[in-house]
Amino acid sequence: DERHDAIFRSIEQQMRDDPSSISASLQLLLVIRNVERIADLATNIAEDAVYLAEGRTIKHSVVPAAGSDAPVKGRE
């Protein structure tokens, strides 16, 4: 989601700076929206697979920062 927002802002700025790029920019916006949807669906599939394989729910888990030893919610 953060990456999507950053790319969206970048494309939006590009359209402001160069109005002739609006058509291409709109195409890119459609692509990033669909890539985000694919990523969300892949996440849902992975969460369901973990539930089926291990019987634990990891939906809406909070992932600790890299290198952190903090437990992950849903992985107790």
Buried (B, 14 or more C-beta within 10 A) or exposed (E): EEEBEEBBEEBEEBBEEEEEBEEEBEEBBEEBEEEBEEEEEEEEEEBEEBEEEEEEBBEEBEEEEEEEEEEEEBEE
